[in-house]
């Protein structure tokens, strides 16, 4: 097929490797403003914050992390996301796979969500993990990668905090935990 592009700029779509569409992707198919800016693929799940896995009823903890780190209004995430449609990361991907998008969507599994899930909530999310907890985190991340996660993200940035000032889970994770993951 020949397209007359005389006078136009023709480029491939861009890949945006650092987005935080993790919530918006659950309600928006247009994926604006990225699609309108020439992005063809997004990668979300950056900075160690995301929305899967999530403990039943634990969405507020993950919303507090996203709101604090990325200044995305928590009310939008509470009200617009279809909480209860997934618990595990593969279930989150299945939900996303049931939707249609204007661009390609890819996602990393996040240390904050996994640690919060395994450690039982924000009270222990930055506590030292024991061997069984580390093994469980590694298994969850492996399951996510096998299900289609394009990677794993964590954060060691001291400024990445929940809306309540708590460091993102994983910020202080020791090297053995990171190596096991």
N, C-alpha and C positions, 0 to 999 in steps of 0.2 A: 504494500500500500504506500502510495506517495502522498505526503501531506505538504501543501504549499505553506511554508513557514517564512516566506519572504517578509522581511521587516520585523520578525519576531525573534525573541530569545528562546531557544529550545534547550532545556537542561533536563537531566534525569531528576526524579523526585529525590528529595533529601532524606537522610536518616537522622532523626533527632534522638541521640543516644541518652539524653538526660531529661526526662519528663516526669511529671507527677500527676498523670491522668488516671491514676489508680481508682479514684472514685468516679470521676467524670465519665470514664469508659463504661460504667454500669448504666448510665442513663442517656448518653449522647452518642448518636451514630455519626454525626458530621465531624466530630473531633476538631472543632475550631478553637483557636485560630490556626492550628498547625496545618490543616489541610489547605486552607486558603493561602498559606505562605509557601506552598510547594513541598511540604513534608509528605513523604509517601509511606514512611514507617516510623513509628515511635517505639521507644524503649522506656518502660515505666518500672517502678519498683526501686528507684534510686534512694540514696542516703539512708538505707536501712529501714525505711518506713513503707508500709503497705497494708493491705487489708485481708491477707490470708497467709496462714490459717488464722482463724478467729474463734475464740471460745464462745459457746452459746451465751448470748447476752453480754459479750465482752467487746462489742463494737466501740463503745465510748472510749475505751483505753486506746484503741488504734486511731480513732478520730482525734483524740487529744494529742497524740504524737504527730499526726499529719498537720494538724492546725498549728502546733508549735513550731515545727520545722519549716513548713512551707507556707504558713499564713493563709491556708485555704479555710474559708469559714466553716466551722464545725456544724453550724445549723444546716448548711447545704448538704454536707455529708450524712448527717443524721436523717434528714428528711427525704433526700433524693435516692439514696442507695437502697437497693432491695435486700436489706439485711435478712438473714435467715435462708437465703438461696444457696449458701455455701458455708462450710466450716473449714474444710481442708483446702489446700492450694489446688490440687487437681479439680476439686469441685468448683473453685473460683474460675479456673481456666475453662471448664465445661460451660459455666454460665456465660463467660465471654464468648466462647465458641458458638453459643446459640444466638448470638446477635450479629448484625451486619454493620460494617464500618466503611467510611469513605476512604480510609487509609489502612495500612497494615498495622496491627497492634502486637507488640511483644512485651513480655513482662519478666522481671526477675523476682525471685522469692527473697524476702527481706529478713534480716537478722532480728530487727525489732519485733516483727509479728511472730516469728518463730520462737524467740526467747520469751515473749509475753505469753504465748500459748503453752509452752512447756513448763515455764516457771510458775504459772498460775495467776498471772495478772501483774499489775504495775508494782505492787508491794515487794515482789521478789524479782522483778524483771532485770535488775542489775546486780542481783546477789550472785555470789560464786555458785556455779553449777557443779553438781557432783557428776561422777562418771556416768551414771545411768541417764541423767538429764542431757549430758553432752551426746551420748549415744543416740538418744531419742531425737535431739535436734538434727544430728547428722542424717538419721534415717528419714526425717521429714523433708530435709533439703534434697536428699537423693531421690525420694519419691517425686518431688516437685520437678526436678530436672528431667526425670524419666517421663513425666507428664507433659513437658513442653516449656518449662521455664528456661529462659535464655541465659540465666546466670543467677548469682547470689550477690546481694549487696549488704554492706554493713556500714557503720559510721564510727569514726574515731574522733569526730569533730566535737570539741567541747561545747560549741555554741548550738549544736543540734539538741534541742530540748522540747519536751512536751509543753503544752499550753500552761501547765502547772509548774514548769521549771525543772522537771526531772529529765536527766540525761536519757537519750535514746537507748533502749535495751541493746546491749552488745558493745557500748562505748568502752567499757572497761574489761571486756572479755579477755581472759589471758590467752597467750599464744597456743597452749594445748587445745583449747576449745576451737580456736580458729583453724588450726591444722586438722583437727578431727572433722570439721565441717568440710 
